[in-house]
Amino acid sequence: MGAELLAGDPVLAARRLLGAELTGRGVSALVVEVEAYGGPPDGPWPDAAAHSFRGPSGRNLVMFGPPGHLYTYRSHGIHVCANVVSGFDGVAGAVLLRAAAVSSGADVAGRRRGPAVRPVALARGPGNLCSALGIVMEDNGIDLFAADSPVRLSLRDPDPAIDGPRVGVSKAADRRWRFWVADRGEVSAYRRSPRAPAPGASD
């Protein structure tokens, strides 16, 4: 099962990724929380919250395909965050990896995250997930399904999903494009952006 299963609607790709195994530099983890992001207004999944909304640029070009590649960016200029590209070649779509449950290499992840971090929190939150798995900005554009990739993805039968609004976005803030696995302590808490419209006033 490869990238072709992620090609298309980013919401379907997000659901497909729950329960997938992500391996990076000595650590493996099961994906338990994701968010879907679309693309420009003239595309099939217009999404004002997506980095690709204003069209392709040097920064976001990876989001425009092909699927199965990694798109990295810095949140607030500090934390590296990772997305799995979906959509089609030339059509933007991506899924933000928000949280994962470390299944092997917990000692390695613990050294990266620090001794005070509890095992359940090693990869909770998109920045922490990248820190735990050793994902860096230079991984931008790598093929997650290539055998020699430093970060690899293995799809499995997806876990059932709970859905809700995305975390921290000020646009399209009511869109229920965040998905997570029930009863997993690794899932991050929901926080609505203070710049978002009142609940029910955003698409």
C-alpha positions in Angstrom: 0.0 0.0 0.0 1.6 3.2 -1.1 1.1 6.8 -2.1 -1.7 6.1 -4.5 -4.0 5.5 -1.5 -3.4 9.1 -0.4 -4.1 10.7 -3.8 -7.3 12.7 -3.7 -9.5 14.4 -1.2 -7.3 15.4 1.8 -10.1 14.6 4.2 -10.1 11.0 3.0 -6.3 10.9 3.1 -6.4 12.2 6.7 -8.7 9.4 7.7 -6.5 6.9 5.8 -3.4 8.0 7.8 -4.8 7.2 11.3 -3.0 4.1 12.5 -0.3 4.4 9.9 3.3 3.7 11.1 5.8 6.6 10.8 9.5 5.8 11.2 12.2 8.4 11.5 15.8 8.0 12.5 15.5 5.3 15.1 12.0 5.9 16.3 8.7 4.4 15.1 5.2 5.7 16.0 1.6 5.1 15.2 -0.2 8.2 13.9 -3.2 9.0 16.2 -4.1 12.6 15.2 -4.1 14.5 11.9 -5.6 17.5 10.2 -6.5 17.9 6.6 -5.7 21.0 4.5 -6.8 21.8 1.0 -5.6 24.3 -1.5 -6.3 27.5 -3.6 -9.8 28.9 -4.3 -9.8 27.5 -7.9 -8.9 24.0 -6.8 -11.3 21.2 -5.7 -10.7 21.8 -2.0 -10.5 25.5 -1.3 -9.1 26.1 2.1 -8.2 29.6 3.4 -6.3 28.0 6.3 -3.9 26.1 4.0 -0.4 27.3 3.2 -1.2 26.6 -0.4 -4.3 28.9 -0.5 -2.5 31.7 -2.4 -1.1 29.3 -5.0 2.3 27.6 -5.5 5.5 29.3 -4.3 9.0 28.2 -3.4 7.9 27.6 0.2 4.8 25.5 -0.4 5.6 23.9 -3.8 5.8 20.4 -2.3 2.1 20.7 -1.3 1.2 20.6 -5.0 2.2 17.0 -5.4 2.9 14.3 -6.1 1.3 12.6 -3.1 3.2 10.6 -0.5 5.9 13.2 -0.1 6.8 15.2 3.1 6.1 18.9 3.4 7.9 20.6 6.4 7.5 24.1 7.7 8.4 26.0 10.9 5.5 27.0 13.2 6.1 30.4 14.7 9.6 30.2 13.2 10.6 27.7 15.8 9.0 24.2 15.7 9.3 21.9 12.7 6.0 20.5 11.6 5.4 17.7 9.0 2.6 17.1 6.5 1.9 14.2 4.2 1.1 15.5 0.7 -2.2 14.2 -0.7 -4.1 15.7 -3.6 -2.7 15.0 -7.1 0.4 16.1 -9.0 -0.3 19.8 -9.6 -3.3 19.9 -7.2 -2.6 20.9 -3.6 -3.6 18.9 -0.5 -1.9 17.8 2.6 -2.4 16.2 6.0 -0.7 17.7 9.1 0.7 15.0 11.4 -0.5 16.2 14.8 0.3 13.4 17.2 1.7 9.9 17.3 2.2 7.0 19.8 5.8 5.9 20.0 5.9 2.2 19.5 9.7 1.6 19.3 12.8 3.7 20.0 11.2 5.4 23.0 14.7 5.9 24.5 15.9 7.7 21.4 12.7 9.9 21.4 13.2 10.6 25.1 16.7 11.9 24.6 15.5 14.2 21.8 12.6 15.5 23.9 14.2 15.6 27.3 14.0 13.6 30.6 11.0 15.4 32.0 8.7 14.4 29.1 6.3 11.5 29.9 6.2 8.6 27.4 2.6 9.4 26.4 3.6 13.0 25.5 6.8 12.2 23.5 5.0 12.9 20.1 2.0 14.8 21.2 1.6 17.9 19.1 3.1 18.5 15.6 6.3 20.1 16.8 6.9 17.5 19.4 6.2 14.7 16.9 8.9 16.0 14.6 11.3 16.4 17.5 10.7 12.8 18.7 11.2 11.3 15.3 14.1 13.5 14.3 12.3 15.1 11.4 14.0 18.3 10.2 13.4 21.1 7.7 15.8 19.5 5.3 13.4 16.5 5.0 11.1 18.7 2.9 10.1 16.9 -0.3 11.3 13.4 0.5 9.4 10.4 -0.7 7.9 8.8 2.4 7.4 5.5 0.6 11.0 5.2 -0.7 13.0 2.4 0.9 16.0 4.6 1.4 14.1 7.6 2.9 15.2 8.8 6.3 11.5 9.2 7.2 9.1 6.4 6.0 5.4 5.8 6.1 3.6 2.5 6.2 -0.1 2.5 5.7 -2.3 0.0 7.6 -6.0 -0.5 7.9 -7.1 2.8 9.2 -8.4 3.2 12.8 -11.9 4.6 13.3 -11.8 8.4 13.5 -13.4 11.1 15.7 -13.6 14.5 14.0 -13.6 18.1 15.1 -12.4 21.6 14.2 -8.7 22.1 13.5 -6.5 23.5 16.2 -5.3 27.1 16.2 -6.4 28.2 12.7 -8.0 31.6 12.4 -9.7 30.9 9.0 -12.1 28.0 8.1 -12.0 27.5 11.9 -15.2 25.5 12.2 -14.3 23.0 9.4 -14.3 19.6 11.0 -11.0 18.5 9.3 -9.2 17.3 12.4 -9.3 13.5 13.0 -8.1 11.5 15.9 -8.3 8.0 17.5 -10.5 7.7 20.5 -9.1 7.1 24.0 -5.5 7.8 23.1 -3.6 9.9 25.7 -1.2 11.0 22.9 -3.9 13.2 21.2 -3.4 16.9 21.8 -5.9 19.2 23.4 -8.2 21.4 21.2 -7.4 25.1 21.3 -9.3 27.6 19.2 -7.3 30.5 17.8 -8.2 33.8 19.5 -8.2 35.4 16.1 -10.9 33.0 14.8 -14.5 34.1 14.4 -17.0 33.0 17.1 -17.9 29.3 16.8 -20.5 28.9 14.0 -19.3 32.0 12.1 -16.6 30.3 10.1 -16.8 27.7 7.3 
